[in-house]
Amino acid sequence: MTLVAFALALALDKEPFGVTRPELEEVVRHLASPALEGRLTLAPGEHKAAEWLVAEFRRIGLEEGPNPGYVHEFDVTVNARPVGPQEVELRHDDGRVWTLRVGRDFVPLNGTAPATDRAARVVFVGYGIQSETWDDYAGVDVTGDYVVLLRGTPNGHAPVRMRDRAALAKEKGAIGVVTLGPQSGTGTALPRPTRGAGFATDLELIGIGLHADLTDEIKGQDWADVRSLTRPASRELPMTLEVTTAMEPNKGRGRNVIGYLPGNDPAVRDEIVVIGAHYDHLGFGEVGSRTGAEILHPGADDNASGVAAVIELAEHFAETRSNRRTLVFQLYSGEEVGLIGAAAWVRDNPEKIARTSAMVNMDMIGRLRNGTVTVFGTSSSNDWPSVIEGVEEPGLKLNPVATISASSDHAPFARAKVPVVFFHTGLTDEYHTERDTFETLNFDGMVAVTRAVGRTIERLDQRPSRLVWNPTAQIAQRGAGRSVRLGLVPDMGDSTGPGVRLQGVQPDSPASRAGLRAGDRIVQIGDRTIDGPEALQAAFGQMRAGQATPVTVIRDGERVTVSVTPVAST
């Protein structure tokens, strides 16, 4: 390090870091607003968000680098979209005919088989479910017919996935499934073309969703009366339905927003430090929703919080011009559908990856609790401990974890042998739900975390040499255990006791029904000892939906074993 650089480092350590709460709030409030429609990749809300973020980078004064307009595009597929003619006609036995318009009166369901003028009779089957207390197929024969069923489930009945109801309709002999009306009082009037609202293509069923306004024509009843069923009311309807429809994969170009701040030290300015966060989210629950609610998922913590921090840090370094190395600020789309955006940038920029000293990722940093932020990935370089140990922020504890999590945008960099760290304040009950809102965030905590990330970047930048990749670092497998769902909210960064501590459990989940609760420490699942996050993920991978599994926890100093029956992951 030169004498000038050393003096600058001393000065930086004494200066307050330029991060303010109002600016963080402004970014989160905008990104989580209804105007951006949940920022689903390829949706209009993603495009609006990208345009706004580009304007922010331009205002800050970052350079475009090799990406004109700050935008790096990549190919991505998200759900499905209608293709070809879309025609639906209802013909009542009394001679009335309704010609329905796609997008207004009906939409094809994800997974629908292609159909051309496929006509059949119609049977109303309530919610289209069978259970010990409710049987919508009692007394009706649907062989060769379209079944019309209500979205949602009866009051007091456990949720039933659409794919399971479609499979039941196929088993009963139906040729197609027609869903009717919104899922709930706050749901969308028409289903969205998502896996959750559709079914598997191998069922070879025709599927469309109808607007609730058609209830009177179809059922002869007001929608509210139909939705308030207290017992099965299935019956054949006096009409024929004719359908022409098809779907295709919804392919398009996602948009990463990338800005450069060139380094000032000729000796190291060709080296790169990447500061990243993803800005996409779940839209109206079209991907990844834990509740299945087809309403706006604002994504305030996930991950407007990380984006706000990236913008604040970009502004700070652009103002101070204190960086010796080149800083590349990256905001990714496509994270929620498989880390597609970050992986595309890594793939498309091998020369820059070869010059990258480190990647610092922020994903969900808005819910600081107990003053502790987890820093995953410190095993990716043997140099990380010395960097992290020197970061001090009043009221904040950094909890380093060696594991390189595979669940966010640092993972593609790690697979390219770039040292990474991932700042994360933990999962919550609001994660991937419609309740992840601006009001739930701890903005004072966000200020502290953002400052700590800034200090981390400074310490990386002050080093005389770049970080060295640790070849023995272990990267967790993305998606391990995702075939089943238990409803656990683990504290993946806790290291204060045995096993894996639970921050909480999701309401009405297998875990909550089994009696698991916040504060429990999972130490055994089946015959597998749980000594950390990796063992927990491996245990998930061995579990099967519908098969009861013993789970042992430490609770108030005692070992407690409960039986948990996981459900299939949606």
N, C-alpha and C positions, 0 to 999 in steps of 0.2 A: 504494500500500500504506500502511495506517495505521501509526503508530508502534508500536502494540501488535502488529500483525501482523509488522512487521519484527523486533521483539525476539523474537517467538515463532519466526520463521524461524531466527534466529541460534542460539537454544537448541536447536532440533530438529537443526541441523547438528552439534551437539556431543554429543547424546545417542546412546548405543548403540541400534540399532533392535531392538525386541522380537520377535525371531524365534528359536525354539529348535528344535533337532533332534528331541528326543523328541516334541514336538507334531506336527511334520511326519510323523514315522514313524508315529504313532498313526493319523492320517488315511489315509495310504497303505495301511497294513497292513489297515485295515478295508475300504476300498473295493476293494482287490485280493484280498480273501479269497474263498474258495469260496462263502460264504454269500450273496454278492451276484451270483453266477452270471455275471460278466462284464458286467453293467450294460447289456445290450442295450435300446435304446429299445423301449418297450411291453411288455417282458418283466417277470416278477415281480422280477427283480434290479434293474431300473431303479426300480420303485416302492419297493422297500426302501431303495435308495440315497437317493432323494428324501426319504423320511420321515426318514432319519438326518440328512441335510443340513438339513432344516427344523428339526430339534431343535437342531442346532449353531447356526444363526442365532438361534433363540430364546434359547439359553443365552448367546450373546454379547451379546444385547440389541439387535440390529438391529430396525428397524421394518418392518412388513409393507408399508407403502405401499398402493397400490391393489390389491394381489394378496392376497386373503384367505388366511391360512395360509402366506404367502410363496410361493405356487405360481402360476405363469403357465402356462396350458395352451395347447396348439396341436395342430392336426390333423396327422397324419403317417401314412404307410403304410410298413410294414416287412415285406418278403417276402409270404407268403400263409398262409392258414389253411383247414382243411377246412370245407366247408359242405354242408348237406343230409345225406341218408342216407349212411353209410359202411359198406358191407357187402362182405366178401370171404369166399368159400367155396372150399375145396379139396376136390375129389372124386377119390379114388384109384380106379383101375380095379378094384380088388378090393372096392369097396363102402364103404370107409372115407370119412368126411366130416369135415372140420375147418371150423368156423365161427369166423372170426378176429375179434378185438375191436380196434377202432381205438384207438391210443394204447398198447396193450399188445402186440399181435401184429403190427400193421402201421400205417403212416401213408401218406397220399398224398404223392407227390413234387411239389415245386414245378414248375409247367408242365404238369401232367397234363391231358389232355383229359377232359371230363366223360364218365362212363360209367354206364349203367343196365343191370344184369344182363348185362354183356358177358362171354360165356364163350368160351374157346378152350383149345386144348392148350398144354402147357408144354414148353419146351426149355431145358435147362441149357447155358449157353454160357461157363462159366468166368468170366473177367473181362470178357468181351465186347469184346475188343480184337483188332486186326490190326496186325502190324508185320513187319519182316523176320525176326524171330526167334520170333514168337508169333502164331498164328492160331486164334482160338477158334471161327471159323465154318467151318473146314475139315470137310467130311464131314457137315454138318447142314443141313437146310432148315427155316427158321423162318417161312416165308410164312404169314401169317394166325395166328401163334402168339404167346403171351407168352414172352419170353426172361427167364430167371432168371440174373442175373450177380452176382458178388461185388463188394462195395465194396473200393476199394483197387486195387493192381496187384501182379503177381508180384514176388518178390524180384529185385532187379537190373534191373527194367524201369523206364523213365522214367514218371513219373505221366501218366495220361491223364484228361482232364476228363470228368465225367459227361455233359455235353452232347454231347461228341464221340462217346462210346460209344452214347448214345441215337440220335444221327444215323446211326451205322453200323447200329444195329438197324433203324431205319426203312428204310434203304437195302436191307437184306436182306429186307424184307417183313414184319417183326414188327408186331403191332398194339399191343403194350405192353411195358414194361420193368419187371421186378421185381428190385429190389436185395436182397441177402441179407447179413445180419450186419453187424458193426461194420467200420469202415474199417481199424482197427488194434487192437492189444491194449489201447490206452488210449482208443479211440474210443467214441462213443455206440452203444448197441445198436441204436437206430433212427435213421435219418437225420433231420435237422432240415429244416423246410420252407424251405430256402434255395435261392438260384439255383445255388450251387455243387454242391448235392446233387441238383439237378433238371436241367431242360433247357428249351429254348425252346418256347413254346406253339404256334408255327407248325409244329412237327413233328406235331402232332395224334396224339400217342401217349398211351396210358394208362400211368400210372406209379404204383407203390406200392413201399414199402420194407418188408421183412419182418425180423423179429427172428431172431437167430442160433439161438435155441432151437428154431426150426422146421426146422432143417437135417436132423435125423434123419428127420422125416416126409417132407420134400420129396426129399432126396437119398439117404436110407438110409445116411448117414454121419455121424459125429461132426463138429461144426463145425471142430475143430482139424485134422482130417484133410483137410477140404475146403479150408480156408484155406492149407494147405501144398502146394498144387498146384505141381509142378515142370514140368509140361507140360500143354498143352490136354487137357481131358477132357470135351468137349461130348457131349451125348446127349439124345435125347427122353426125357421122363419119363412114367411111366404115370399121368397125372392130367390133370384139367381144372381151370382156374381161372375163377371167375366174380367179376366186380368191379362194384361200384356206388360211384362216388366223384366228387368235384368239389372244386375249390378256388376261393377268392375272395381279392382283395387284403386283407391284414391291416391294416385301418385302425383307428386309435385316437387317444387324446389323450396326447401326450407332456407332460412336466412340466419346466419351468424353475423353479429355486429362486432367488428374488430378495429381497434385503434392502436396506434403506435406512438410511443414517446421515446425518441432516440436517446441513447446514452451520451454522456458528456466526457467520458474518460477514454481517450484513444486506445488505451491499453486493453480495455474490456468492453467497449461499446458494441462490439459484434456479438457478445453474449446476450442471451435473452432470458428474462424472467416473465413468465405468463401469470397474469392475475385473472381468474375466470369465475363465472357463475352462469347458470342457465336462466333464461327469462321466460321460457314457455311453461304452460301448465296444462290443466285438464279440460279447459273449455267449459262446457255444460255437463261435465261428467262423462265425456265421450271416451276417455281412456283412463284407466287406473282408479276410478272413484271407489272408495271403500264403502260408501253407502248406497251407490247405484242411483242416487237422486239425479234426475236430469234437469238440474238447475245450475246456475252460475257457481263455479268453483273459483273463488277469487285468487287463491294462491298467494296470500300476503307473506307468510313465512316461507312457503315453498313456491317460488324462490324470489319474490320481489325483494325480500330482505337482503339476499346476497347480491342482487343487481344494484340495489341502493348503495351497498358498501363499495362495489367496484367503481361506481360513478364518483362517489366521494373520494376514493383513493386516487382515481385518475385526475380529479380536479386538484387535489393536494399536490401531487407530484408535478403536474403541469404548471402549477403556480410557483413551486419552489425550485424546479429544474435541478434538483439535488441528485438525480439518479446517474450513476456512473454507467451502468449497463442499460441496454434497451429494455423498456417495459412494454409488454404487449397486453392490452386490456381486451378481454374476450367475453362476449355475452352470447350464449349458445341457445339455439332452438333445438328441438328434437330430443331433449334429454328424457322427457317422460315417455317416449316411445322407443327407448333403447340406447340412450347416449349417442344418438346418430350424429348430431351437429359437431360435438367435440371430436368424435372419431373421424369424421370427414376432414376436419381441419388438420388433424395429425397425419392422416393419410395423404392429403394434398400438399403438405409442406415438409417433406423429409429433410430438406436442407436447413430449414429453421429449427426443426426438432433436434438436429445434430448440434445446433448451437445453443440449445436451451438448457440453462443451468438448473431451473426448478419451475414447477407449476404450483401455484397456490390457489386452491379452490374454496369457494364459500357457497354452501348450500344449506339453507334453513339455519340462519344465525339470529333469528328474531325472538326466540323464546328462552332467553337466558334464565336459568334457575340455580339457586344456591351459588351464584357467582362463578360457575364453572363452565368453560367451553372445552369441548373435546377436540383434540388435534390428531386426526387419524393419519397413518402413513409414515410415521417417523422411522420405520425400518427401511424405507426406500433409499435412504442414504445414511451412512454412519456419521455424517456431519450434522444431521438434523438436531440431535440432542443439544449440541453446543449453541445452535442458533436459537432454539425454542427456550432454553434455560435463561437466556439473556433478555428475553422479552418481558417487560414489566409494565403493567397497567393497574392503577389503583382499583381495588375492589374486585379484581378479576383473577381467577386461577386458570392456568392452562393445563389441561390434563392430556399429556401425550399418550397415544396408543400406537403400538407398533404396526398393527394390522392395516393393510392397504384396503380399505373398503372398496367394493366394486360397484357401488350404488350411485355414483355421481361422476361428473365430467372429468375428474382427475384420472379415472381408471384408464382411458385410452392412452394418456401420456405415460402412465406407469408401465403399460404394456410395451411402450416404445422406449423403455428404460430411461425415462426422465424422472428424477427425484420429485416427489409430490408430497404435499400436505393438504388436508381437508378439514376446514373449520366447520363445526356443527354443534348447535346447542340442543340437539336431541329431538326425537319423535314426540308427538303429542297426540291426544285424542282427536284433535282437529286435523291432523295430517291426512291429506288426500280426501277431504270432505268439503262440503259447502260452508263449513264453519271456520275455515282458515281465513279470517278476515283481519282487516287493519286494526280493529279494536283489541284483538287478542295479543298484539305484539308488545314486547318489553323494549321500548325504544332507548331507554337509558342503557340497558344491557347491550343493545345493538351498537351504540356509540362506543362502549368499552371494547367490544369484540372487534369492531372495525379499526379502532386505534391499535389494538394488539396485532391485527393482520398487517397494518401499516408498519409497525415496528419490526415485524418479521421480515417484510420486504426490505426495509432499510438494512437490517443485519445481513440479509443475503447480498445486498448490493455493496456493502462495505467490505465483504470478504475479499482477500487478495486472490483467491482462486475459486473456480466454480465448484458446486457440489458434485460428488462422485456417486453414481448409482451403486447400490448394494446388490450384488448378484444373488444373494441368499434371501432377499426380500420376498415375502409371500403375498400374492394378490388373491383376495377372496373371489370365489366364483359368483358372477352376477346371476341372480335368479334362483340360487340354491334354496330349496324348500318351498318354492312358489306354487307347487302343485296343490298344497293344502293351506288353509288359513285357520289360525287359532284365535286371533284377536289380541295378541300380546303387544305391549308397547315397551320393549326392552330399553334399558339404559346401556347402550353399547360402549359408553366411555367410562362407566363406573369400574373402579378397581379397588374398592374399599373393603371387599369381603369375598366370600366364595361364590362360585357360579356366576349367573347373570341376574342382576337386579331388575325388577319390573318397575318402570315409571308408572304404569297403569295397565288396564285392560280395556278393550273396546266394549261399549255397551252391547248387550244382546249378542255376545259372541260365544264360541265354545269355551274360551277361557273364563269369561264371567259366569257362565252357567255352571262351570265346574267349581267355582268358588275362589279362583285365583284373584289376587288383588295387588294394588300398588304396595311396594315394599317387600314383596316376596322375592326370594332369591332362588331361581331354578338351579338345582344341583344335579338332577337326574331326569332323563326322559327315557322310559323303557329301561333297557339295560345299559344305556350310554350315560357316562358321567359328563356333566356339563361344567367345564372349567373355563369357558370363555365364549365369545361370540362365534368363533369358528365351529366349536362343538355344537352350539345351538343350531346353527344353519345345517350342519350335517345331520342332526337329529330330525330336523324338519324334512330333509330329503328322504328319510326312511319311513315317515308317517304316511298313512293312507286315509283318504277321506272316508268317514263312516266307521272307522275302526278305533275303538276306545284304546287309549294309551295311558299308562300311569305316568304322572308327572310329580316329582318330589321337589318340594321347596323348603327353604329355611324360613320360618316365620316366628318372630319373637323368640329366637334361639332354639326352636324346636323343629324337627323334621316332620313335615306334613305331606302326605301323598294323596293326590286326587286323581280321578279318571277324567281325561279330556278326550272328546270325540271331535277331531278336526273336520272341517267341511272343505269341499273343493274350492280352490282359489278361483275367483272370477277374472 
